[in-house]
Amino acid sequence: MLLAIVTLLGGCEVRQIEYRRRPEWVTLMGGDLPAVTIDKDGTEIHWIEDQSRSLQGFEQTIGEERVLIREDAEDGSVTLRTVLPAHLTVNLLECLRRGEYEIIYQQLISTEKRDWYESKGEAGYEEFLAWFRQNRKDIGSTLNRMKIGKVFGDVEIHTHGERGTIGLQPRVAYDFRVKSFDIVREEGDWKLAGVN
């Protein structure tokens, strides 16, 4: 956040101006987004958007490596990366928002969970699809709250080796039917192993 105080000569008017990056969740919600807003105390807030909207929220730098956690190719294929547990939740929320259940099935759930569904034959994917569609709103509500609340410390991530959980702090989780997600690390990416 940059801060500038502007003094107009002659009028002795002092204005406080802040430059802030627009939170990614605000941009993803869409709608008419003003470039400048005025806070209650009169501070002018100038919003900065330095990435294209298609990349905003899906690009991150880890160490010196640039990680694109969602890549949409021109042929319509999608490649997801979930290097950190939080990448899993961002990608899962976006796939639910877009109704991309096949991508969730192929790229975001654990191999163990997918094998369990596939052991049921053709009915396995239909069972997966029915369950995710039925619970979409509850899962999405929790994921959205996690995305918004991560800056306030509302998200807990516990990992032990190749397994872990990511969820809401108990002080906010009581309001949600889905409270946490079991996760497992496979070949460098975190995958969804269960919903609690």
Secondary structure, DSSP 8 states (H G I E B T S, - for coil): -EEEEEEETTTTEEEEEEEEE--HHHHHH-S---SEEE-TTS-EEEEE--S-TTTTTTEEEETTEEEESEEE-TTS-EEE--SSHHHHHHHHHHHHHHT-HHHIIIIIB-HHHHHHHHTTTHHHHHHHHHHHHHHHHHHHHHHHHHHHHGGGT-EEEEEETTEEEEEE-HHHHTT-S--EEEEEEETTEEEEEEE-
